[in-house]
Amino acid sequence: MANCFPLFALAALSFIPGRVLALEDSYLPADKIPFVAEVPDQPHRLGPLWGERAKGPAGTLLKVPGNWHAPVHAHTADYRAVVIQGLWAHWQMDGGEATKVELPPGSYWTQKANEMHDDACLSDTECVILLINETPYETYFPK
């Protein structure tokens, strides 16, 4: 599966509107992506691909360990996501009820800004998700 990662990432980029991508050639090998912690006490890591997600249009890889479950949270921007690796689950909170959708590699979903939701990596192996936002994007938790 690891050898397919660049192909999945390239295929996922086809979902991005043309105005988000720069027109010059650019390359970032998978082993050179600078993954960093988003939240100190959480195991997930973010790897910027283009743009700065906290400032505007961006593409970011999210890596989480297998069998990891995120706390309920929301984001300040709408986003689109593509599962690159692992089995992902997304729960949309709808009037207090949570609807779970399981998403294998190649799956796509959207999430509106400021809507509480939940996510998990259901596979035993690491999950990798491509996140795409067009406006400033930050994660926050319920008070």
Secondary structure, DSSP 8 states (H G I E B T S, - for coil): -GGGHHHHHHHHHTTS-TTTS-SS-----GGG---EESSTTS--EEEEEEE-TTTSSEEEEEEE-TT-B--SBEESS-EEEEEEES-EEEEEEETTEEEEEEE-TT-EEEE-TT--EEEEE-SSS-EEEEEEESS---EE---
